[in-house]
Amino acid sequence: MKQLERVKIDEFKAHFRGDVLLPGDADYDDVRKIWNGMFDRRPAIIARCVGTSDVLNAVNFARVNNLLVAVKGGGHNSAGNAVCDDGIMIDLSLMRRVNVHPKKKTLRVDGGALLGDMDYETQLHGLAVSGGGIVSHTGVGGLTLGGGFGWISRKHGLAIDNLISAEVVTADGKLVTASADENPDLFWGIRGGGGNFGIVTSFEFNCVAIGPEVYSGLIVKKFEDAKAYMQFHREYVRSLPDDMTAWMVVRHAPPLPFLPKGVHGKMVVVVPFVWLGDEARGAQLVQPIREATTSHGEAIGMNPWVGWQSGFDGLVEHGARNYWKSHHVKELSDDCIDRIVEFAETMPSDEIEVFIPHMEGAPSRVPDNTTAFAHRKTPFVLNIHTRWRNASDDERCLAWARDFHRATEPFAQGVYVNFLSDEGEDRVKEAYTQEVWDRLVQVKKKYDPNNLFRMNQNIKPV
């Protein structure tokens, strides 16, 4: 490294409370890793922040030295934007405090916290944050900035619908509050516009009463009946009250203990559900799902909320190669179902999931332009979560996902920004309506006119 660069870095370190890592340092290779094993990037410098002042210093250092900036919270996004080559990784993963105010039913959470951190602390008081995802090692920050949905969002709204305020470090090195009363344009933009406008160092959420147990479970259907079950599912779930969420996952059966060993590794349709009411009533609502087609097995009962929230972590642990293609789906028509079943039959890896959550409910009743999350009315999402282990399989796995996505485009209406891989600006625009996009561009021009924060699903300030 050049002497001038070393002097600059030494000066930066002198005013930085956390750790500053360079290539060759002991922890450098571990810290630069992210969830998606496809990305093996090497930042010139990693700034491991322990507080807001560190984030401010890192942003100022990056801007003055014209460095490419990647921001790592949970590092869980499929697109790999949490790490860059040659620039600076601003790592928030040491900033994981969660402070719950049980009387007000609110919490303040650091920008580097994981969903599991939030779940454990809120459940001490019988609370949860709606829209808090389905995998506990996901970062709160990235999930929230893109919208955030989960098992209880049909009843209680998206994460952004429960966001009260945020502390944001902007590109010019200022710390500002974004809320309905302070910088409301920025508050609007961070609720769906991703990490385009600054680095959020803390979020304040409203909480809802949940648990400690919820009636929930998995029903594993035979793949041979996939079309018949999907035809039933598409109608039935739309008749359910908001307290009930039932999704579909098409995949090879993992070695679940309640499944016969002969089913392990076979194609199945998994129907996970959560009911937020009385167990007896929940059982009544689940019964038609159980009876619709033949099941291989099921596990249903009262489950701890924290356990349910982390119950799927093992299927998506860090390190595998991941590529996502996704749509909001206008309807699960017979033709759409045919395409799903057709491509499911040719999955190139046994870790791939076709994830089809049912949306609607409370988020769909929020006026369209209240936040930057634009596609609130579509009933389903189709997420093609392509996952495999070896680089030698990249070509066939990527081709399968892209072909599948292309074949289901006729049934699409937009896309959820958090489910995008690196697909270019035109595709990012499809996460928004034109009106919302134009407004996001104006917010970007105001808060990041030089596009310092561009390692994201980028909204250019032009």
VEXDREN-2710 file (C-alpha; in Angstrom, 1 decimal):
% VEXDREN-2710
k/r/px/py/pz
1/MET/0.0/0.0/0.0
2/LYS/1.3/3.5/-0.9
3/GLN/2.7/5.6/2.0
4/LEU/0.1/8.3/1.5
5/GLU/-2.7/5.7/1.7
6/ARG/-1.1/4.3/4.8
7/VAL/-1.0/7.7/6.4
8/LYS/-4.7/8.3/5.6
9/ILE/-5.7/4.9/7.0
10/ASP/-3.7/5.4/10.2
11/GLU/-5.4/8.8/10.7
12/PHE/-8.8/7.1/10.1
13/LYS/-7.9/4.4/12.7
14/ALA/-7.0/7.0/15.3
15/HIS/-10.5/8.4/15.3
16/PHE/-12.3/5.0/15.0
17/ARG/-13.6/3.1/18.0
18/GLY/-14.2/-0.2/16.3
19/ASP/-11.8/-2.3/14.3
20/VAL/-10.3/-1.4/10.9
21/LEU/-9.2/-4.4/9.0
22/LEU/-7.0/-4.6/5.9
23/PRO/-6.1/-7.5/3.6
24/GLY/-3.9/-9.8/5.5
25/ASP/-5.2/-9.0/8.9
26/ALA/-6.2/-11.9/11.1
27/ASP/-10.0/-11.5/10.9
28/TYR/-10.2/-10.0/7.4
29/ASP/-11.2/-13.1/5.5
30/ASP/-13.9/-14.1/8.0
31/VAL/-15.5/-10.6/8.2
32/ARG/-15.6/-10.1/4.5
33/LYS/-17.8/-13.2/4.0
34/ILE/-21.5/-12.8/3.5
35/TRP/-24.4/-15.2/3.4
36/ASN/-24.3/-15.8/-0.4
37/GLY/-21.2/-17.9/-1.1
38/MET/-21.2/-16.8/-4.8
39/PHE/-19.4/-13.6/-3.8
40/ASP/-15.7/-13.7/-2.9
41/ARG/-14.9/-9.9/-2.9
42/ARG/-12.0/-8.2/-1.2
43/PRO/-12.5/-4.7/0.1
44/ALA/-9.5/-2.5/0.5
45/ILE/-10.6/-1.7/4.0
46/ILE/-13.3/-3.0/6.4
47/ALA/-14.6/-0.6/9.0
48/ARG/-16.2/-2.6/11.8
49/CYS/-18.4/0.0/13.5
50/VAL/-19.4/-0.2/17.2
51/GLY/-21.4/3.0/17.2
52/THR/-22.9/5.9/15.2
53/SER/-19.7/8.0/15.4
54/ASP/-17.8/5.2/13.7
55/VAL/-20.4/5.1/10.9
56/LEU/-20.1/8.9/10.5
57/ASN/-16.3/8.6/10.3
58/ALA/-16.4/5.8/7.8
59/VAL/-18.9/7.6/5.5
60/ASN/-16.7/10.8/5.6
61/PHE/-13.6/8.8/4.9
62/ALA/-15.2/7.0/2.0
63/ARG/-16.5/10.3/0.5
64/VAL/-13.3/12.2/0.8
65/ASN/-11.2/9.4/-0.6
66/ASN/-13.7/8.5/-3.4
67/LEU/-14.1/4.9/-2.3
68/LEU/-16.8/2.5/-3.4
69/VAL/-19.0/1.9/-0.4
70/ALA/-20.6/-1.4/0.6
71/VAL/-22.8/-1.5/3.8
72/LYS/-23.0/-4.8/5.7
73/GLY/-25.8/-5.4/8.3
74/GLY/-26.8/-9.0/8.3
75/GLY/-25.0/-9.5/4.9
76/HIS/-28.0/-11.7/3.9
77/ASN/-29.1/-10.2/0.6
78/SER/-29.0/-12.4/-2.4
79/ALA/-27.4/-9.7/-4.6
80/GLY/-24.2/-9.7/-2.6
81/ASN/-24.2/-5.9/-2.1
82/ALA/-22.8/-6.1/1.4
83/VAL/-19.3/-6.5/0.1
84/CYS/-17.3/-4.9/-2.6
85/ASP/-13.9/-5.2/-4.3
86/ASP/-11.3/-2.5/-3.6
87/GLY/-13.6/-0.1/-1.8
88/ILE/-14.7/0.1/1.9
89/MET/-17.0/-2.3/3.6
90/ILE/-18.8/-0.4/6.4
91/ASP/-19.7/-3.3/8.7
92/LEU/-22.5/-2.8/11.2
93/SER/-22.6/-6.3/12.4
94/LEU/-21.2/-5.4/15.9
95/MET/-24.0/-2.9/16.4
96/ARG/-26.8/-5.3/17.6
97/ARG/-28.4/-3.6/20.6
98/VAL/-32.1/-4.0/21.1
99/ASN/-33.9/-1.9/23.7
100/VAL/-37.6/-2.7/24.3
101/HIS/-40.1/-0.3/25.9
102/PRO/-42.7/-2.7/27.1
103/LYS/-45.2/-0.1/28.3
104/LYS/-45.2/1.8/25.1
105/LYS/-44.8/-1.4/23.1
106/THR/-42.0/0.0/21.1
107/LEU/-38.3/-0.9/20.6
108/ARG/-35.1/0.7/19.4
109/VAL/-32.8/-1.6/17.5
110/ASP/-29.3/-1.0/16.0
111/GLY/-28.8/-1.2/12.3
112/GLY/-26.6/-4.3/12.5
113/ALA/-29.0/-6.4/14.5
114/LEU/-30.4/-9.7/13.2
115/LEU/-34.0/-10.7/13.4
116/GLY/-33.2/-13.3/16.0
117/ASP/-31.8/-10.5/18.3
118/MET/-35.0/-8.6/18.0
119/ASP/-37.2/-11.7/18.5
120/TYR/-35.5/-12.8/21.6
121/GLU/-35.6/-9.4/23.3
122/THR/-39.2/-8.6/22.4
123/GLN/-40.4/-12.0/23.4
124/LEU/-39.2/-11.3/27.0
125/HIS/-42.3/-9.0/27.1
126/GLY/-44.6/-11.0/24.9
127/LEU/-44.1/-8.7/21.9
128/ALA/-42.8/-9.0/18.3
129/VAL/-42.3/-6.7/15.4
130/SER/-44.6/-7.4/12.4
131/GLY/-42.9/-8.0/9.1
132/GLY/-39.9/-9.5/10.8
133/GLY/-39.0/-12.1/8.2
134/ILE/-38.8/-15.9/8.4
135/VAL/-35.1/-16.5/8.9
136/SER/-33.5/-15.4/12.1
137/HIS/-30.1/-14.6/10.8
138/THR/-31.4/-12.0/8.3
139/GLY/-30.4/-8.5/9.1
140/VAL/-33.1/-6.1/10.4
141/GLY/-31.8/-3.2/8.4
142/GLY/-31.9/-4.7/4.8
143/LEU/-35.1/-6.4/5.4
144/THR/-36.8/-3.3/6.7
145/LEU/-35.5/-0.9/4.1
146/GLY/-37.0/-3.0/1.3
147/GLY/-40.4/-3.5/3.0
148/GLY/-40.2/-6.5/5.3
149/PHE/-42.9/-9.1/5.5
150/GLY/-43.3/-12.2/7.7
151/TRP/-45.7/-14.6/9.3
152/ILE/-47.8/-11.9/11.0
153/SER/-47.7/-9.1/8.4
154/ARG/-51.2/-10.0/7.0
155/LYS/-52.6/-9.2/10.4
156/HIS/-50.2/-6.4/11.6
157/GLY/-48.6/-4.9/8.5
158/LEU/-45.1/-4.8/6.9
159/ALA/-42.0/-3.8/8.9
160/ILE/-42.1/-0.4/7.3
161/ASP/-45.8/0.0/8.3
162/ASN/-44.6/-0.4/11.9
163/LEU/-41.5/1.9/11.6
164/ILE/-41.8/5.0/13.8
165/SER/-38.5/6.6/13.1
166/ALA/-34.9/5.9/12.0
167/GLU/-31.5/7.5/12.6
168/VAL/-29.7/7.9/9.3
169/VAL/-26.2/8.9/8.4
170/THR/-26.4/10.6/5.0
171/ALA/-23.8/10.9/2.3
172/ASP/-22.6/14.3/3.5
173/GLY/-21.8/12.8/6.9
174/LYS/-24.8/14.2/8.8
175/LEU/-26.9/12.3/11.3
176/VAL/-30.5/13.0/10.8
177/THR/-33.8/11.6/12.1
178/ALA/-36.3/10.3/9.6
179/SER/-39.9/10.2/10.8
180/ALA/-43.4/11.5/10.0
181/ASP/-42.4/14.8/11.7
182/GLU/-38.7/15.1/10.8
183/ASN/-37.4/14.8/7.2
184/PRO/-40.7/13.1/6.1
185/ASP/-39.4/12.8/2.5
186/LEU/-36.5/10.7/3.7
187/PHE/-38.9/8.7/6.0
188/TRP/-41.0/8.0/3.0
189/GLY/-38.0/6.9/0.9
190/ILE/-36.4/4.5/3.4
191/ARG/-39.7/2.6/3.7
192/GLY/-39.2/0.6/0.6
193/GLY/-36.4/2.4/-1.3
194/GLY/-33.6/0.3/0.2
195/GLY/-30.2/1.6/1.3
196/ASN/-30.1/4.3/-1.3
197/PHE/-30.3/7.3/0.9
198/GLY/-27.9/6.7/3.8
199/ILE/-26.9/4.2/6.5
200/VAL/-29.5/3.6/9.1
201/THR/-27.8/3.2/12.5
202/SER/-31.0/2.5/14.5
203/PHE/-34.7/1.8/13.9
204/GLU/-37.6/2.5/16.2
205/PHE/-40.6/0.2/15.7
206/ASN/-44.1/-0.3/17.1
207/CYS/-44.6/-3.8/18.5
208/VAL/-47.6/-6.1/18.8
209/ALA/-48.5/-8.7/21.4
210/ILE/-47.5/-12.2/20.2
211/GLY/-46.9/-15.6/21.8
212/PRO/-45.1/-16.9/23.6
213/GLU/-46.7/-19.7/21.5
214/VAL/-48.6/-19.6/18.3
215/TYR/-50.6/-22.3/16.6
216/SER/-48.4/-23.3/13.6
217/GLY/-47.0/-26.1/11.6
218/LEU/-46.0/-27.8/8.4
219/ILE/-48.2/-30.0/6.1
220/VAL/-46.2/-31.8/3.5
221/LYS/-48.2/-32.7/0.4
222/LYS/-47.4/-35.2/-2.4
223/PHE/-45.9/-33.5/-5.4
224/GLU/-48.0/-35.8/-7.7
225/ASP/-51.0/-33.7/-6.6
226/ALA/-49.2/-30.4/-6.9
227/LYS/-51.5/-28.8/-9.5
228/ALA/-54.6/-29.9/-7.7
229/TYR/-53.4/-28.6/-4.4
230/MET/-52.3/-25.3/-5.8
231/GLN/-55.7/-24.8/-7.5
232/PHE/-57.3/-25.3/-4.1
233/HIS/-54.7/-23.2/-2.2
234/ARG/-55.0/-20.2/-4.5
235/GLU/-58.7/-19.8/-3.6
236/TYR/-58.8/-21.0/-0.1
237/VAL/-56.1/-18.8/1.4
238/ARG/-57.7/-15.7/0.0
239/SER/-60.8/-16.6/2.0
240/LEU/-58.9/-16.8/5.3
241/PRO/-59.0/-14.1/8.0
242/ASP/-55.9/-11.9/8.4
243/ASP/-54.9/-13.9/11.5
244/MET/-54.1/-16.9/9.4
245/THR/-51.1/-17.0/7.0
246/ALA/-50.5/-20.1/4.9
247/TRP/-47.8/-20.3/2.2
248/MET/-46.4/-22.9/-0.2
249/VAL/-42.9/-24.1/-0.7
250/VAL/-42.1/-26.5/-3.6
251/ARG/-38.8/-28.3/-3.0
252/HIS/-37.1/-31.6/-2.3
253/ALA/-38.2/-32.9/1.1
254/PRO/-35.6/-32.2/3.8
255/PRO/-35.0/-35.0/6.4
256/LEU/-37.8/-33.8/8.7
257/PRO/-38.3/-36.2/11.6
258/PHE/-42.1/-36.5/11.0
259/LEU/-41.6/-37.7/7.4
260/PRO/-41.0/-41.3/6.4
261/LYS/-37.4/-41.8/5.4
262/GLY/-38.6/-42.8/1.9
263/VAL/-39.9/-39.3/1.4
264/HIS/-36.6/-37.6/2.2
265/GLY/-35.2/-36.1/-1.0
266/LYS/-38.4/-36.4/-3.0
267/MET/-40.2/-33.5/-4.5
268/VAL/-43.0/-32.2/-2.2
269/VAL/-45.2/-29.2/-1.7
270/VAL/-44.8/-27.9/1.9
271/VAL/-47.6/-25.8/3.4
272/PRO/-46.4/-23.9/6.4
273/PHE/-48.9/-21.8/8.4
274/VAL/-49.3/-19.6/11.4
275/TRP/-52.6/-18.8/13.1
276/LEU/-52.8/-16.0/15.7
277/GLY/-55.9/-17.1/17.5
278/ASP/-57.5/-19.9/19.5
279/GLU/-56.0/-23.3/18.8
280/ALA/-59.4/-25.0/18.2
281/ARG/-60.4/-22.4/15.7
282/GLY/-57.0/-22.6/14.0
283/ALA/-57.5/-26.4/13.7
284/GLN/-60.8/-25.8/11.9
285/LEU/-59.2/-23.5/9.4
286/VAL/-56.3/-25.9/8.7
287/GLN/-58.6/-28.9/8.2
288/PRO/-59.5/-28.1/4.6
289/ILE/-55.8/-27.8/3.8
290/ARG/-55.2/-31.2/5.3
291/GLU/-58.1/-32.7/3.4
292/ALA/-57.4/-31.0/0.0
293/THR/-55.0/-33.6/-1.2
294/THR/-52.9/-36.5/0.2
295/SER/-50.1/-35.6/2.7
296/HIS/-46.9/-37.4/3.4
297/GLY/-46.9/-36.1/7.0
298/GLU/-47.4/-33.1/9.2
299/ALA/-46.2/-31.4/12.3
300/ILE/-48.9/-29.1/13.9
301/GLY/-49.3/-27.6/17.3
302/MET/-48.5/-24.8/19.7
303/ASN/-45.0/-23.6/19.0
304/PRO/-42.8/-21.0/20.8
305/TRP/-42.7/-17.9/18.6
306/VAL/-38.9/-17.6/18.8
307/GLY/-38.5/-21.3/17.8
308/TRP/-40.9/-20.9/14.9
309/GLN/-39.1/-17.8/13.7
310/SER/-35.8/-19.7/13.6
311/GLY/-37.1/-23.1/12.6
312/PHE/-36.1/-22.7/8.9
313/ASP/-32.6/-21.3/9.5
314/GLY/-30.9/-24.7/8.8
315/LEU/-32.3/-24.8/5.2
316/VAL/-30.6/-21.5/4.3
317/GLU/-27.4/-21.4/6.3
318/HIS/-24.5/-19.2/5.3
319/GLY/-22.0/-20.2/2.5
320/ALA/-24.0/-21.9/-0.3
321/ARG/-24.3/-20.3/-3.7
322/ASN/-27.6/-18.5/-4.1
323/TYR/-29.4/-16.8/-7.0
324/TRP/-33.0/-15.4/-6.7
325/LYS/-35.5/-14.5/-9.4
326/SER/-38.9/-13.3/-8.3
327/HIS/-42.2/-11.8/-9.2
328/HIS/-45.3/-10.4/-7.6
329/VAL/-48.0/-12.6/-9.1
330/LYS/-51.4/-11.2/-10.2
331/GLU/-53.0/-14.6/-9.9
332/LEU/-52.1/-18.3/-9.7
333/SER/-53.8/-19.2/-12.9
334/ASP/-53.8/-22.7/-14.2
335/ASP/-51.2/-21.7/-16.8
336/CYS/-49.0/-20.2/-14.1
337/ILE/-49.3/-23.3/-12.0
338/ASP/-48.4/-25.5/-15.0
339/ARG/-45.2/-23.5/-15.4
340/ILE/-44.3/-23.8/-11.7
341/VAL/-44.9/-27.6/-11.7
342/GLU/-43.0/-28.0/-15.0
343/PHE/-39.9/-26.2/-13.7
344/ALA/-40.1/-27.9/-10.3
345/GLU/-39.8/-31.2/-12.0
346/THR/-36.3/-30.2/-13.4
347/MET/-34.8/-28.6/-10.4
348/PRO/-31.0/-28.8/-10.8
349/SER/-30.3/-28.9/-7.0
350/ASP/-32.1/-30.4/-4.0
351/GLU/-31.7/-27.2/-2.0
352/ILE/-33.8/-25.1/-4.4
353/GLU/-37.1/-23.7/-3.1
354/VAL/-40.0/-22.2/-5.0
355/PHE/-41.4/-20.0/-2.3
356/ILE/-45.0/-18.7/-2.8
357/PRO/-46.2/-16.6/0.0
358/HIS/-49.8/-15.3/0.2
359/MET/-49.8/-11.5/0.8
360/GLU/-52.9/-9.2/1.0
361/GLY/-54.3/-8.5/4.5
362/ALA/-53.3/-5.4/6.3
363/PRO/-50.5/-4.2/3.9
364/SER/-53.0/-4.2/1.0
365/ARG/-55.2/-1.7/2.9
366/VAL/-52.4/0.9/3.3
367/PRO/-52.9/3.6/0.6
368/ASP/-50.5/3.0/-2.3
369/ASN/-48.2/6.0/-2.0
370/THR/-48.0/6.1/1.8
371/THR/-44.5/4.4/1.5
372/ALA/-42.2/3.6/-1.3
373/PHE/-43.3/0.0/-1.2
374/ALA/-45.4/0.1/-4.3
375/HIS/-47.0/-3.3/-5.0
376/ARG/-49.3/-3.9/-2.1
377/LYS/-52.3/-5.3/-3.9
378/THR/-50.9/-8.4/-5.6
379/PRO/-52.0/-11.6/-3.8
380/PHE/-48.9/-13.8/-4.2
381/VAL/-45.2/-13.6/-4.6
382/LEU/-43.2/-16.2/-6.6
383/ASN/-39.6/-16.4/-5.4
384/ILE/-37.3/-18.8/-7.3
385/HIS/-34.7/-19.4/-4.6
386/THR/-32.0/-21.2/-6.5
387/ARG/-29.4/-22.6/-4.1
388/TRP/-26.5/-25.0/-4.8
389/ARG/-22.9/-25.8/-3.5
390/ASN/-20.4/-26.1/-6.3
391/ALA/-19.2/-23.4/-8.8
392/SER/-19.2/-26.0/-11.5
393/ASP/-23.0/-26.0/-11.3
394/ASP/-23.3/-22.3/-11.8
395/GLU/-24.2/-22.3/-15.4
396/ARG/-27.0/-24.9/-15.3
397/CYS/-28.5/-23.5/-12.0
398/LEU/-28.5/-19.9/-13.3
399/ALA/-30.0/-20.9/-16.7
400/TRP/-32.8/-22.9/-15.0
401/ALA/-33.7/-19.9/-12.7
402/ARG/-33.7/-17.4/-15.6
403/ASP/-35.7/-19.7/-17.9
404/PHE/-38.2/-20.3/-15.1
405/HIS/-38.5/-16.6/-14.4
406/ARG/-39.0/-15.8/-18.1
407/ALA/-41.7/-18.5/-18.4
408/THR/-43.7/-16.9/-15.6
409/GLU/-43.3/-13.3/-16.7
410/PRO/-46.9/-13.2/-18.2
411/PHE/-48.3/-13.7/-14.8
412/ALA/-46.2/-11.0/-13.1
413/GLN/-46.9/-7.5/-11.8
414/GLY/-43.8/-6.0/-10.4
415/VAL/-41.2/-7.5/-8.0
416/TYR/-40.3/-7.3/-4.3
417/VAL/-37.0/-5.4/-4.1
418/ASN/-35.5/-7.6/-1.4
419/PHE/-35.9/-10.6/-3.7
420/LEU/-33.8/-9.1/-6.5
421/SER/-30.4/-10.4/-7.5
422/ASP/-28.1/-8.1/-9.5
423/GLU/-30.4/-7.6/-12.5
424/GLY/-29.8/-4.0/-13.6
425/GLU/-31.7/-0.6/-13.2
426/ASP/-34.6/-1.5/-15.5
427/ARG/-35.4/-4.5/-13.3
428/VAL/-35.1/-2.4/-10.1
429/LYS/-37.6/0.0/-11.6
430/GLU/-40.1/-2.9/-11.7
431/ALA/-40.2/-2.9/-7.9
432/TYR/-42.0/0.5/-8.1
433/THR/-44.6/2.3/-10.0
434/GLN/-43.5/5.2/-12.2
435/GLU/-44.9/7.7/-9.8
436/VAL/-43.0/6.1/-6.9
437/TRP/-39.8/5.8/-8.9
438/ASP/-39.9/9.5/-9.9
439/ARG/-40.4/10.5/-6.3
440/LEU/-37.5/8.2/-5.1
441/VAL/-35.2/9.8/-7.7
442/GLN/-36.0/13.2/-6.1
443/VAL/-35.2/11.9/-2.6
444/LYS/-32.0/10.4/-3.9
445/LYS/-31.0/13.7/-5.5
446/LYS/-31.5/15.5/-2.2
447/TYR/-29.8/13.1/0.1
448/ASP/-27.2/11.4/-2.1
449/PRO/-26.7/13.5/-5.2
450/ASN/-23.4/11.9/-6.1
451/ASN/-24.6/8.3/-5.6
452/LEU/-22.1/7.5/-2.9
453/PHE/-24.5/4.7/-1.8
454/ARG/-24.7/2.7/-5.0
455/MET/-23.9/-0.8/-3.9
456/ASN/-27.6/-1.6/-3.6
457/GLN/-30.7/-1.9/-5.8
458/ASN/-29.7/1.4/-7.1
459/ILE/-31.8/4.5/-7.7
460/LYS/-29.6/7.0/-9.6
461/PRO/-30.0/10.7/-8.8
462/VAL/-30.8/11.6/-12.4
END
